Amino acid sequence: MVSTLLSITFACGLFIAAAHVVNTRFTAPVYDAIANLLAFGCATAASALLHHWVPAALSAFAFLCWVALAVRTATRRAGRTAA
């Protein structure tokens, strides 16, 4: 039951993160990117330690999506200050 609930939770988070990545105009606020990286990194570690591999994989993929969003945010912020 715990694994199912975690899978649903992390699948929803993954859907949101992937939707933000697909929306190329979206730039995450810095605090949002940092908070989500921390949350999904901890979720990945906790799920892996509990041997809940599906939730761990879902949260790891969401973490990677937020890495992409953090890079996009940093790139756009750097371009905005340079102009």
N, C-alpha and C positions, 0 to 999 in steps of 0.2 A: 504494500500500500504506500509506504514512504517513497519508494522508487517511482511509482506511478505519479504521485503528487509532485515530486521533484521534476519529473520529466515534463509534466504539463506546465509547471512554473517556468522552467528554463526554455521550453519550446515557445512560450509566449514572449519571453525576453529575446529569444533568438529572432522571432518574427519581427519584433519592433526594431532590433538592431539591423537586421537585413533590409527592412523597408527604408531605414535611414540611409543605408549604403546605396541602395538603388536610386533613391532620390538625390541625384548629384548636386542639387542646389542646397541641400541641407548641410549646415555647419553647426556642429554641437557646441554649446557653451563649454568652456574649459572645465568648469566645475562638474558638468554633466558627464563629460568624457572620463574625468578622473574617478568620479564616484562609480560609474558603471564598470570601468576597468577593475577597480578594487572589488566591487561586488561580485562580478563574474569570475574574477581570479580566485576569490575565496570560495565561491560556489563550486568551481571546478576542483579545487583542492579538497574540499569537504566531501564532495561526492566520490572522488577517487579514493579517499581514505575509507569511506564506507563501502567501497566496492560496488557502487551504483554507477555502472559504466555508461548507460544511456544518458542519464542526467549530466554526467561528467562531460560527455562528448558534446551535448547540446550547449552547455554553458561554456565549454572551451571554444566552440564555434562563435558563440555570441561575443566572447572575449576578443576573438580575432576581428570580428566586425567592428568592435569599438576601437581596436587598434587602428584599423583603416580610417575610422571616423576621426580619431585623434590626430592622425597624420594629415588628413584633409583640413581639419581645423587649424593645425599649426601652420600648414602651407598657406592657407588663405589669410591667416592673421599676419604672417610674415610679409606676404604680398601687399597687404593693405597698409602696413606701416612703412614699407619701402616706397610706396607711390606718393 
